[in-house]
Amino acid sequence: MSARDEFKRRHRNRSTLTGMVDLKPWLAVNGLTVRDFALGIDVPLRTAEGWVSRGVVPSPVNQDKLTEYVHTHCAHYWVIAVPDGPSSEGICQHCGHVREFKNSVEYTPMVTKARDTNGKNVEGKSGA
């Protein structure tokens, strides 16, 4: 089961406002009040209260602002899929943001020149 499928399974009942984010718990996890949230995305307080408390669906313009704000201010809690290839998909459990993670870092051994006791390069010798 992919990370995305697992996330969907665990959060079936969550709001679909911002890519499966329930704003009330998200604000609590991130230590924000509805007022802070409204000021952060530059909307009236009553508008933000509607989204958080009553599940009012934002306009497309506000939806974009809301999604960007949530993804940039979230204290991400990533669940990363099992490694399968050079990268794996990760999904934030708080905001639903999806990101690719590299599974490993390529190792390139560093080759240095051999030096004598005085710190000068020695011809024809490898330090590796």
Buried (B, 14 or more C-beta within 10 A) or exposed (E): EEBBEBBBEEBEEBBEBBBBBBBBEBBEBBEBEBEEBBEBBEBEEEBBBBBBEEEEEBEEEBBEBBBEBBBEBBEEEBBBBEEEEEBBBBBBBBBBBBBEEEBEEEEEEEEEEEEEEEEEEEEEEEEE
